[in-house]
Amino acid sequence: MDKRLGFMGIIITDRNNQAAEVNKVLSEFGSIIQGRMGIPYKERNCSVITIIVDATTDDIGALTGRLGLIKGVSVKSALHKGK
């Protein structure tokens, strides 16, 4: 299966309770993550994380699915159309 280049935007609405679980999942998928930037937004008690991925659509779907199961976490992804 071909790999795709893309990015994910992750919003954690309760930094105190969900950040550790999100980091655990991201560590499990570390082999497909090429870059990561996280910004804490203290005024809203949330965090915004952007990651760059290079993986099969199955792996990207598995990662977004796992993150989406965490209460208080929103995730969206976009993939490059080409190879």
N, C-alpha and C positions, 0 to 999 in steps of 0.2 A: 504494500500500500504506500502511496506517495505521501511525503511529508508536505505540510503547508506552513507558511509563515503567517503569523497573526499576532494579535494582542488581546488582552483581557483587561477590563476595568472592573474593579472590585470595590464595593463600598461596605464598610463594616459600621453598622449603626450604633453599636455599643462596644467601644474599644476595650472596656474592662472585662467583658465576659466572652467575647468571640475572637479576639485577636490571637490568643494562644491556639485555638482550634484551627483557625485559618492558616497560621504559620506551620502547624503540623501537616496539614494537607499539602501546602505548597512545598514543604520539604520532601514529602513522599513523591512528588512529581518534579523534583529538582532537575532531573535529567532532560526535561523538555523545555525548561525555562532558561532563556538566553539573557534576560535582563529584568530588573525589577526596580520600581521606584515607589516608595510609600510616603504619604504625607499625612501626618496627624492633624486633624481639624478640631482643636481643643474646644473652641467655642460651641461646637455642635456635638461634642463627645463622639466623634466618628473618625474614621480613617479612610483614605482613598489610596488604593494600590493599583498600579498599572504594571502588567507583566508582558513581556514579549516571549512568544512561544514558537517553536519549530518542531512540529510533530504531526502524526497522523490525525485525521479527523476523529478517529475513535479515542485516541489519547486526550485530545483537546476536549471532546465531549465528556469523557470520564472526569477530567479535572473540573470543568464547569459544573457538572452534575454534583460532584462531591461538595464543592463550595456552596452550591445553591441549596443543599440540604441543611446547611447551618443556619439556625434561626438568627435573623437580623443581618444577614449577608445578602447583598445583591451582586450579581455578576453578569456581565455581557461580554461577548467576544465578537471579533471581526477577523476574517481570514482573507489573505491575498488570493485572488482568483487564479493566478498562474502557479507554476511549479516553483 
